Amino acid sequence: MDTVTHGLTGWLVARAVPSEAGKKMATAAVVLGSVLPDADNIASLFGSELYLRLHRGISHSFAGVAVTSLVLALLLYRFGKWKDLKKIYLLVLLGQFSHVALDVLNSYGTQVFQPFSNARVSFDLLFIIDLAFTGIVVLGLLLSRSRPSRARAAIFALAAYVGLAAFLHVRAADAVRDAAIRGGVRVVSSWALPTLGEMPAGTDFGIGRKAEAAIAGLPGAGTQGGGFPLPAGPFAWNGFVDDGSTYLRAEVNPFDGAIAWRERVRKGRDAPEARALKDLPDVRTYLWFARFPTVFVSTADGKTVVTFSDLRFGGATTRRPFVLRVTETPGLSPQANWGS
């Protein structure tokens, strides 16, 4: 989730926790804890490769938050008026756990087991920005100014919202897998990931059924809709299928199970160009981070450019740090450039 939503959620959690003494300090402890893990965003100042390695790493792990919660609690205890270190520590820890819990709901991946494992956990339930989720949090804050019970009710509403997302996730995953099997595709594995929804540009605001395309007719690159981006609700999904040698991506309607196939690309890790560059630190980090890595090769003026992208983030765009371009010039070492 975005940092603002993390902070607002921490505030809502603080409202829901009974605290007779030190109410202001208790709120500060939870709110500060709820945004503290994102301090690792400072790594972006030192380059995209370092950012991908560190973001949602040790600062978002169970071991990491246990230590940083103690550090923050000691600072609040030292400079604050409330002198109950144990409660301050537990409240900071609660705020940090709320942050980690929200982050594992999206598809970016969170290394909750660092430093013992760099495995990335992602439940693939919500898009990283969800205005409906944030709206429930804000409404809960507005209604609970004098009644903490309403803050608890808002948290239950958030849990129900996540439950709805889980239900739609299962439907979307089943739909893309079943469509691939019906099309004669070998399904090694399949996934459904939340994506950025769209508000139709025309006057028809209803949920239309997309025609199901034949696997054999997949285009090389998907076409985008003509609507306005609207990150509100777990209602837009991308389905992915690994057939052993390629990734297939489809837009999925979780309500009626309709599938619109968009692209089919070779798996980046298996590409000879990727294998030739696997010892380059930037490439090694990218292939570790990417869930659906793809490779595009172009040649001009005697130079070869190998572009790495991840289908999670829409393909070979110029967005940092999710695209890596490696330029190979005869007689020179390969040069890595992120998002340009």
C-alpha positions in Angstrom: 0.0 0.0 0.0 1.0 3.6 -0.4 2.6 5.3 2.7 -0.4 7.7 3.2 -2.8 4.7 3.5 -0.4 3.0 5.9 -0.3 6.1 8.1 -4.1 6.5 8.1 -4.6 2.8 8.8 -2.2 3.1 11.8 -4.3 6.0 13.0 -7.5 3.9 12.7 -5.9 1.0 14.6 -4.8 3.4 17.3 -8.4 4.6 17.7 -9.5 1.0 18.0 -7.1 0.1 20.8 -8.3 1.0 24.3 -5.8 3.3 26.1 -6.7 5.3 29.1 -3.3 6.7 29.9 -0.9 8.2 27.4 -3.5 8.4 24.6 -1.6 10.9 22.5 1.6 9.0 22.9 -0.2 5.7 22.1 -1.6 7.2 18.9 1.9 8.5 17.9 3.5 5.1 18.6 1.1 3.2 16.4 1.1 5.8 13.6 4.9 6.2 13.5 5.2 2.4 13.5 2.8 2.1 10.7 4.9 4.2 8.4 8.4 3.3 9.7 9.1 0.3 7.3 8.9 2.6 4.3 12.0 4.4 5.5 13.8 2.0 3.2 12.6 4.1 0.3 15.7 6.2 0.9 17.5 3.4 -1.0 16.0 4.8 -4.3 18.5 7.7 -3.9 21.3 5.3 -4.5 20.1 3.6 -7.7 17.3 1.3 -8.8 19.4 -1.9 -8.3 19.9 -1.2 -4.7 16.3 -0.1 -4.3 15.0 -3.4 -5.6 17.2 -5.3 -3.3 16.4 -3.4 -0.2 12.8 -2.1 -0.5 10.4 -4.4 1.4 13.4 -6.2 2.7 14.8 -6.3 6.3 12.7 -3.3 7.3 9.5 -5.2 6.5 10.6 -8.5 8.0 9.4 -10.0 11.3 12.9 -9.8 12.7 13.5 -6.3 11.4 10.3 -4.8 12.8 11.0 -6.4 16.2 14.3 -4.5 16.4 13.3 -1.2 14.9 10.1 -1.1 17.1 12.4 -1.3 20.1 14.6 1.5 18.9 11.6 3.8 18.2 10.0 2.8 21.5 13.1 3.8 23.4 13.2 7.2 21.6 9.5 7.8 22.5 10.1 6.7 26.1 13.2 9.0 26.4 11.7 12.1 24.9 8.0 11.6 25.7 5.9 12.0 28.9 4.4 8.5 29.0 6.8 6.2 30.8 5.5 2.7 30.1 8.1 1.2 27.8 6.5 -2.1 27.4 3.2 -0.7 26.2 4.9 1.8 23.9 6.9 -1.0 22.3 3.9 -3.2 21.8 2.0 -0.3 20.1 4.9 0.5 17.8 5.1 -3.2 17.0 1.3 -3.2 16.3 1.7 -0.3 13.8 4.6 -2.0 12.0 2.7 -5.3 11.8 -0.3 -3.4 10.3 2.1 -2.1 7.6 3.5 -5.5 6.8 0.1 -7.1 6.7 -1.1 -4.5 4.1 2.0 -4.9 2.0 1.7 -8.6 1.6 -1.8 -8.1 0.1 -0.4 -6.8 -3.2 1.8 -8.4 -5.8 5.1 -6.5 -5.3 6.4 -9.0 -2.8 7.6 -8.6 0.8 10.6 -10.3 2.4 9.0 -11.0 5.7 11.6 -13.7 6.6 14.7 -11.6 6.2 17.6 -12.0 7.1 17.0 -15.8 7.1 15.4 -15.9 3.6 15.0 -13.5 0.8 11.7 -15.1 -0.4 9.1 -12.6 -1.4 5.6 -13.2 0.0 2.6 -11.7 -1.9 -1.0 -12.7 -1.6 -2.0 -10.8 -4.8 -5.3 -9.5 -3.5 -5.3 -5.7 -3.8 -3.6 -3.2 -6.1 -0.9 -1.2 -4.5 -3.2 1.9 -4.5 -6.8 1.2 -3.7 -9.0 4.2 -3.2 -11.9 2.1 -1.9 -9.7 0.6 0.8 -8.4 4.1 1.7 -11.9 5.5 1.7 -13.1 2.9 4.3 -10.1 3.9 6.5 -10.9 7.7 6.1 -14.6 7.1 6.8 -13.7 5.1 9.9 -11.5 7.9 11.1 -14.3 10.5 10.6 -16.9 8.4 12.3 -14.8 7.3 15.3 -13.6 10.7 16.6 -15.7 10.2 19.8 -16.6 6.5 19.5 -13.7 4.0 19.3 -16.1 1.2 18.7 -16.7 2.7 15.2 -13.0 2.4 14.5 -13.2 -1.3 15.3 -16.2 -1.6 13.0 -14.2 0.0 10.2 -11.4 -2.5 10.7 -14.0 -5.3 10.4 -15.2 -3.7 7.2 -11.6 -3.7 5.9 -11.3 -7.4 6.7 -14.6 -8.0 4.8 -13.2 -6.0 1.9 -10.1 -8.1 1.8 -12.3 -11.2 2.0 -14.2 -10.0 -1.1 -10.8 -9.5 -2.9 -9.8 -13.1 -2.0 -13.0 -14.4 -3.4 -12.6 -12.5 -6.7 -8.9 -13.6 -6.8 -9.9 -17.2 -6.7 -12.5 -16.7 -9.5 -10.1 -14.8 -11.7 -7.3 -17.5 -11.2 -9.8 -20.3 -12.0 -11.1 -18.5 -15.1 -7.7 -17.9 -16.7 -6.6 -21.5 -16.0 -9.8 -23.0 -17.3 -9.7 -20.8 -20.4 -6.1 -21.9 -21.2 -6.9 -25.6 -20.7 -9.9 -25.2 -23.1 -7.6 -23.6 -25.6 -5.2 -26.6 -25.5 -2.5 -24.8 -23.7 -0.2 -26.7 -21.4 -0.6 -25.1 -17.9 2.5 -25.4 -15.8 1.2 -22.8 -13.4 -1.2 -19.9 -13.4 -1.8 -16.8 -11.4 -4.3 -13.9 -11.0 -2.9 -10.4 -10.0 -4.9 -7.3 -9.3 -4.3 -4.5 -11.8 -5.3 -0.9 -12.3 -9.0 -0.6 -13.1 -10.5 1.8 -15.6 -13.6 3.9 -15.8 -15.1 3.7 -19.3 -14.5 6.8 -21.4 -18.0 6.5 -22.9 -21.4 6.8 -21.4 -21.8 3.1 -20.7 -20.6 2.6 -17.1 -21.9 -1.0 -16.8 -19.7 -4.1 -16.6 -19.5 -5.4 -20.1 -18.6 -8.9 -21.1 -15.4 -9.3 -23.0 -15.4 -11.7 -25.9 -13.1 -14.7 -25.2 -10.3 -14.9 -27.7 -8.8 -18.0 -29.0 -5.3 -18.9 -27.7 -4.0 -19.3 -31.3 -5.0 -15.7 -32.1 -3.0 -14.1 -29.3 -1.4 -10.8 -30.4 2.2 -10.1 -29.8 1.3 -7.1 -27.6 -1.9 -6.2 -25.9 -4.1 -3.2 -26.7 -5.2 -1.0 -23.9 -8.7 0.1 -23.1 -9.8 3.7 -23.7 -11.0 4.4 -20.2 -9.6 6.5 -17.3 -7.4 4.8 -14.7 -9.3 4.2 -11.5 -7.6 2.3 -8.7 -10.7 1.6 -6.7 -11.7 -2.0 -5.8 -10.4 -5.5 -6.6 -12.5 -5.6 -9.8 -9.7 -5.5 -12.5 -7.4 -8.5 -12.8 -4.6 -9.8 -15.0 -4.4 -13.6 -15.4 -1.0 -15.2 -16.2 -0.3 -18.7 -17.5 3.2 -20.3 -17.7 3.1 -23.0 -20.5 6.7 -24.0 -20.0 8.3 -21.7 -22.5 6.1 -18.6 -22.6 4.0 -16.4 -20.4 0.4 -15.7 -21.5 -1.4 -12.6 -20.1 -5.1 -12.0 -20.2 -7.5 -9.5 -18.8 -10.1 -11.3 -16.6 -13.6 -10.3 -15.5 -14.0 -12.1 -12.1 -17.8 -11.7 -12.1 -18.6 -13.6 -15.3 -15.3 -15.3 -15.9 -14.8 -13.7 -19.3 -11.2 -13.7 -20.7 -9.5 -11.2 -23.1 -6.1 -12.6 -24.1 -3.6 -9.7 -24.6 -0.1 -11.1 -25.1 2.2 -14.1 -25.3 5.9 -13.6 -24.7 8.9 -15.9 -24.1 10.1 -16.4 -20.6 13.0 -14.1 -19.9 15.0 -16.4 -17.8 15.2 -18.9 -20.6 16.4 -16.4 -23.2 20.0 -16.9 -24.4 20.5 -13.1 -24.1 19.5 -13.2 -20.4 21.8 -16.2 -19.8 24.7 -14.4 -21.4 24.2 -11.5 -19.0 23.3 -13.4 -15.8 26.6 -12.5 -14.1 25.9 -8.8 -14.4 24.8 -7.6 -10.9 21.9 -5.5 -12.3 20.6 -8.4 -14.3 21.0 -10.8 -11.5 19.0 -8.5 -9.2 16.3 -8.0 -11.8 15.8 -11.7 -12.5 15.6 -12.3 -8.8 13.0 -9.6 -8.3 10.8 -10.2 -11.4 8.0 -12.7 -11.3 7.3 -12.7 -15.1 10.5 -11.5 -16.7 10.5 -10.9 -20.4 13.4 -10.0 -22.8 13.3 -7.9 -25.9 16.4 -7.5 -28.1 17.1 -4.7 -30.6 20.1 -3.9 -32.7 21.1 -0.5 -34.1 24.4 1.2 -35.0 26.3 -2.0 -34.1 25.0 -2.0 -30.6 22.7 -4.6 -29.1 20.1 -3.5 -26.5 18.6 -6.2 -24.2 15.5 -4.9 -22.4 14.3 -6.7 -19.3 10.7 -6.1 -18.1 8.2 -7.7 -15.8 4.7 -8.4 -17.0 3.4 -7.4 -13.5 4.2 -3.8 -14.3 2.9 -3.6 -17.9 5.9 -4.5 -20.1 8.8 -2.5 -21.5 7.9 1.0 -20.4 10.3 3.7 -19.2 9.2 3.5 -15.5 11.9 3.1 -13.0 12.9 0.8 -11.5 10.8 -1.9 -13.3 12.6 -1.8 -16.7 16.3 -2.6 -17.2 18.1 -2.0 -20.5 21.6 -3.4 -21.1 23.6 -2.0 -24.0 26.3 -4.3 -25.5 28.9 -2.5 -27.6 31.7 -4.5 -29.3 34.9 -4.2 -27.4 33.2 -2.6 -24.3 31.7 -3.9 -21.1 27.9 -4.1 -21.0 26.2 -1.0 -19.7 23.1 -1.2 -17.5 20.5 1.6 -17.5 17.3 1.5 -15.5 14.1 2.9 -16.9 15.6 4.9 -19.8 
